[in-house]
């Protein structure tokens, strides 16, 4: 039996969002739907796949296993930060 391992991240600590679906994010709406993020923080770079919902000022991404449609792993809150975006897990 194969178990999927999840990269360790630190909860409530900001991770810079480097890419959404292979490109730099331009608007909070980029985080809606099934997306793949590449983030960087104190534990290094991580790939986050999941289902996002974007509001006017922020987005919530439910990280999931596999291709972003599997079991729930953790929730990320994404906000604009200066010229880019940051994500914090909870």
C-alpha positions in Angstrom: 0.0 0.0 0.0 1.4 3.4 -1.0 0.9 6.4 1.3 1.1 10.0 0.0 3.4 12.1 2.1 2.8 15.8 2.4 5.7 18.3 2.6 6.0 19.9 6.0 4.9 23.5 6.2 4.6 25.9 9.2 1.0 26.9 10.0 0.1 30.6 10.1 3.5 31.6 8.6 3.4 33.5 5.3 4.7 31.7 2.1 5.3 33.8 -0.9 3.3 32.7 -3.9 5.7 32.3 -6.8 3.3 30.8 -9.4 -0.3 29.8 -10.0 -0.6 27.2 -12.8 2.9 28.0 -14.0 2.7 31.8 -14.2 3.0 34.7 -11.8 -0.3 35.6 -10.2 -1.8 38.9 -11.3 -5.1 39.0 -9.5 -6.9 37.3 -6.6 -9.2 35.6 -9.2 -6.2 33.6 -10.4 -6.7 31.4 -7.3 -10.2 30.2 -8.2 -11.0 26.7 -9.3 -8.6 23.7 -9.5 -5.1 25.3 -9.2 -1.5 24.5 -8.6 0.6 26.9 -6.6 4.3 27.1 -6.1 5.1 28.8 -2.8 8.3 29.6 -0.9 8.7 30.1 2.8 10.9 29.1 5.8 10.6 25.4 4.9 11.6 25.9 1.3 9.6 25.7 -1.9 6.4 23.6 -2.0 3.8 22.7 -4.6 0.3 23.1 -3.4 -2.6 21.6 -5.5 -6.3 22.1 -4.6 -9.6 23.8 -5.0 -9.7 27.6 -4.6 -12.5 30.1 -4.0 -11.7 33.8 -4.6 -13.5 36.7 -3.0 -12.9 40.5 -3.5 -9.8 40.7 -1.3 -8.7 37.2 -0.6 -8.9 33.5 -1.6 -9.2 30.3 0.2 -7.5 27.2 -1.2 -8.3 23.7 0.1 -5.1 21.7 -0.5 -5.8 18.2 -1.7 -3.8 15.1 -2.4 -2.9 13.9 -5.8 -3.7 16.2 -8.7 -5.7 18.6 -6.4 -8.9 16.6 -6.3 -8.1 14.0 -3.7 -8.4 14.0 0.1 -8.2 17.3 2.0 -4.7 18.1 3.4 -4.8 21.7 4.7 -6.4 25.0 4.1 -4.5 28.1 2.7 -5.6 31.7 3.0 -4.2 33.9 0.2 -3.9 37.7 0.2 -2.2 40.4 -1.8 1.1 41.6 -0.2 2.8 44.5 -1.9 3.4 43.6 -5.5 2.6 39.9 -5.0 0.6 37.4 -2.9 1.2 35.4 0.2 -0.4 32.2 1.5 -0.8 31.1 5.1 -1.8 27.5 6.0 -4.1 26.7 8.8 
